[in-house]
Amino acid sequence: MTLEFAPSSRSSLGVEWELAMVDADSGDLRQVAQTVLDAVAPDDGSQHPTIRQELLLNTVEVVTGVCRTTPEAMADLSGSVDLVRSITDPLRVDLMCAGTHPFADWGGQKVTDKERYATLIDRTQWWGRQMLIYGVHVHVGIEDRDKVLPILGALLTFYPHLLALSASSPYWSGRDTGYASNRSLLFQQLPTAGLPFTEIRTWAQLERYVADMLHTGVIEDFTEVRWDLRPAPQFGTIEMRICDGLSNATELAAITALTHCLVEYFSRMIDAGEALPAITPWFLAENKWRAARYGLEAIIILDADGREELVTDHLQHVLEVLDPIAADLGCASELARVRRIIDTGGGAARQRRVARRNGGRLDAVVAHLVAEFKAGHPID
């Protein structure tokens, strides 16, 4: 089969932010997504271009158009969030974001009435019903199809950095899991989800994989390939889906800028004829687990030789390397905010500190996440 790759401007940018809707009094989830979607729907009955439905009725997703810079993307998202809040505030519904809701019962959540979601739940059963999770996706435009998979492979060497910085799902159904990102391990239980196959190195190999998946009925179209990092052929982008949901715009901007800079950095390496970094599949899998388990306290494996370093120490070096790229892409101040995430210990660590200060009450953690969302920055 032929998998078409749409034309895309180099290092163009798009961001998707999944938001939970919670009761302003109890902090529990509210199933009001359809109310929001109906209120913002265009007169022709089509879907709103920047406010979209998701699997569960407690969730809406705000998305940007095609942007050039991280500040432009954040401004785009801010307008959509304001529109959603104009509908949810009168309902006494607050918005929050984290990899998981700290105490909600996954079994009580309603699925959006759409054939695609019904098919997913029917096939995946118990694991599919548990997808009470929230994430962030960042798209970066690639101007040449032949660059996509080499850049994707290089980005995988930074998988633990991105997951550790965003890890914000320590709680599940009212219990502390002991993990910084329980979401990342839950999500990989779905068919075609999790780490991409690193042995797919060329576009022809990707087309063969997709043909096999279609022929055997595993997927109906490419969007059902749910890798943590994947090409998005319809947009002409690489889509970074590694991250837990981020609770505030400051951290979202930092992660977006980091992703944007890394893709452009590797694209320039290709242009210069330089070898891209790579990591073996077994070290990649271990890095994912370490980042999910320990967050910003993870000691990660850097290369095929097995060199190790604390993820926060390596990030300091990475930020210095990327500073000139950030200046070119207009996101220097946003990239610098990565250091602020490091200083706070990350979302999972902040949630646990709030729980300890409040006698283990997880409704206090939800209130904290709501406050961070409204403030637009981490609160410690």
N, C-alpha and C positions, 0 to 999 in steps of 0.2 A: 504494500500500500504506500501511498504518498501522504506524508504529514506536512501540510503547508505551514510555512513560518511567515507570519504577516510582517510587512515592512514596519520598522520602528526606528525612531530617532535614538541615536546613541545616548545612553545614560538619561533618557527620559524616566519619569518616576510616577508611581502610583501606590497608594496605601489603602489597606482595608483594615478596619478596626471593629471587632465584634464587641457589642455592649450588652450587658445584662441589665434587666429592668427589675428593680426591687421595691418592695413596699416601704414607704417612708417611715412607717411606725415599727414594723416587725423586722425589717431587713430581709424577709423571705422573698423569693422570686414571685413576680407577677406575670401572668400570661396575657399580656396586652399588646403583643407585636402586631396583631391584625388591626387593632384600633389605630395604631400609629401609621401603618402602611396604608390603610383606607384614607386617613386624614391627609396624607401627603401625595396620594396617587394623582397623576395628571387626569384631566377631564376625559381623555381618550381611553382610560382604563389601563394604560400601560404601567409598568413599574417605574417608580421614581428613580432618576438616574444615579442618585448618590445615597439613597436610603433603601436598603434591601432586606428581604426576608432571609431567615436562616432556618436551620433544622428545627429548632424549638421555638415555641411561642413566647418564651421569656427573653428572646434575643432579637436585636436588630443589628444590622451591619451598616456602618457608614463608610463610604468609599470616595476616593478622589477621582477627578478626571485625570487626564494626562498632564503632568506637571513637569517643570524643569528643575525646581529646587526643593529642598526640604521645607524652607519657610513657606513657599507657595502651597505645598501639600498640606501643611499644618493649618494654614488659613482656610483652605478648602474644607478640611474636616471640621474646623470650628464652626463654619456656617451650617453644616449639616447637623452637628450636635445641637446648636441653638434651635434649629427647627424641630428636632425631636423633643427637646426639653419644653418647647412651647406647647406640646401636646401632652407630655407625661406629667409636667408639674401640676396642672389642675387635677390630675388623677391621683395625686399624692404618690407618685412613682418617681423614684430616683434612678439615676444611671450609675453604673459602676463597671469596672473591668478588672479582671484577674484571670489567671489560668483556670480556676474553678471557683464556684461559690462555696464559702467555707462550711455551710451546714445544710444546704438545701437537699431534699430527698430526690435523687434522680428518678426514682420510680413514679413520682407524682407529676412529672413534666409532660406537657402536651406537645405533640409533634405537629408541625405546620402541615396543613391539608394540601399536599402536593404529591403527585405520583412519584416523582424522583425520590422524595424522602420516605414515602411509604415503602417503596421497593428496597431502599437501603435498610430500613428497620426489619422488613420481612426477611431479608437475606442474613443480616448480621445478628438478629435476635438479641440476646442478653448484652453482648458488647455494644451493639448499636444503640440500645436503650440507655446505656450509661454515658453517652456522649454529651454530658452536661459540662462542656468545656468551652473556653473562649480563647481566641488567638489573635495574632496580628500577622498580616501578610504584606510584604513589600515587593513591588514589581520594579525592576530596572530594565530599561530598554537596551536591546542588543542589535547593532546595525548589521551584523553578518551572522547568518545561521551557523556557520562553521565555528564561530567563537563560543556558542552557547554551552556545549557540553564540556569543553576545556575549562571555561570559567566556573561552571557548576562544580567540577571536580576540585578546583582550587578553593572554592568557597567552603567546601566540606571540611577543610583543615581549620576553619573558623567556626564550625558548628558548635563546639562547647562554649566558645566565647559568647555567641549570640544567645544560646539557651541559658547560660549562667546569668547573664545580665538581665534577662527577662523573667527568670524563674519566679513564679508568683502563685503557685498552687500547692502549698504545704498541707492544706486541709481537704478532706473528702468526706462528705456525709457526716460532718460533725466530729471527725477524728483527725488528729495529726498523723500524717502518713510517715513521717520521718524523712520525706523527700522534699526538696525545694520545688521540683516540678513534677507533680503527679500527672498533670495533663499530658505531658509528652509520652509517658509510658502507657496511659490509657488509649491515646489516639492511635498508637501503632498497632493496636489489636484489630483495626479494621482492615479488610482486604485492600491491598495495594497501598496502604499507608506505611509510614515509617521511613527508614533510610532508603535513598535511591540505590539502584544497582550500579556499583562503581565500574563494573565490567562493560557497561554501555558507554562507549567513548566516542562514537560517531553518530551522525544523524541517521545513517542507514541502519545501524544497530538499533536505534530508538524506534525507527519505523517497523523493524522486524518484531520488536517487543510488543508494540501497540497492535500490530496485525495478529500476533498470537493471542493477546488478551481479548481482542474482538472476536476472533474465530472461536475461542473456547467459551465465550459468554461471560468472561470475568468483568468486562466493562462494556458500556454501550457507546462511550465516546471518551476522548482523551481527558476531559475534566474529572473523570472518575479515577484517574491515576493520582493518588493522594499523597505523594511523596512529601517529605518535610522540605525538600528543595527540588524544584522541578522547572522544566521549561513551560512557558505558557504560549504555545504557538499562535493562538488566536490573537494575542496582543503583541507578539514579538518581544517578549520579555523573559527574564529569569524571575521566578516567583519564590521568594524566601518565606517559608511557612514554619520555620523552626520555633518561633517565639511563643511563649505564654502571652496571654492578654496583659497589656500594660495599663496600669491604673491611672496614668496621668499624661498630659500632653508633653510635658518636659521629657520624660523618659521615652515616650513614643518618638519624639523628634530625634533623640540621641540614637536610638536603634535604627531609625530610618536613615540618618546621616551615615552611620557606620556601614550599613549595608550598601548604600549608594557609593560610598568611597571605595569599599572593597571591590565592587564590580568594576568600577572605572580603573582602579589600580591594576587589576588583572588584565583588563582589556589593553591597557598601555604596555604591559609586559608582553602580551602577544604581538602587539605592533612592533615592539623592539626586538622580537625574536628570542626573548628570554624564556627559560623553562619555568613553568608554573609549579607551585608547591603541590604535593600530593601526600596522601596518607593511606595506609593499608586498611582494608575493610574491617579487620579485627580491632585495630586501634581506634577507628572511627566509632564502632559500636561501643567500645569501652568508654570513649570520650563522652558519648551521648549519655551513657548511664552515670558517669561521674558527675557531669553537669546537672543532670536531673536529681541526683541524690544530694549533692553538696552545694549546688549553686555557686556563688562567688568564693566559696572556700574549696572548690575543686582543684586538685592537682591534675593537670591535663597532659596528654602525650602530644608532643609537638610535631613529630615527623616519623618517617619509616625507621629511623635508627632508635626510636624509643626514648628520646630525650624528654624530660618532664619539667614542668614549671607550674607554679601557682597561677591560675588563670588571670588573677588581677595583676600580677607582676608582668605577665606577657602582654596584657592589654596596654599597659603603660608604654611599652616599646612599640606596639602596633599603632597607637595613637600618634606617636611622634612621626612614624613613617607616613601616616596618612594625612598629616597636617597640610602639606602642600596640595594634595588632591582636594581636601575640604575647601581650601581657599579658592581653588578653581571652580568648584561646584557650588560655591555660595553657601556652605553649611559649616563654616569653621566654629561658630559659637555653639551650634547644635551638637557637633561631634565632641566638643569639649565637655558637654554635659554627661558623657559616658563616665567621666571621673566622679561626677556627683552620685551616679548610681553606685559606683564602687564605694564611695564614702559612706553611704547609708547602709551598705550591706545587701541591697536589693529588696525587691518586693516581698519575697517569702520571709526574709529576716525581719522586716518591719512588721509584717502581720503577726509573727510570733511574739515580738516584743509587746505589741498592743494586747494580745491575748494574755500574756503574763501579767501585765499591769492591771488587767481587768478580771483577774481570778479565773482565767480560762474561758470567759464568755465570748463566743464567736459572733454574737450580734454586735459586739463592740468592734470586731474586726471588719464587719460589713460597713458599719458606720464610718470607720477609718477609711475604707476604700472609697466610699461615697464622697467623703471630705477631700480625698486626694483628687478625685475626678473633678470636683467643683473647683478646687484650688488651682489645678493644672500643674501641680508639682508635687514631689514627694514630701510627706509630713512625717517628722520623726520626733 
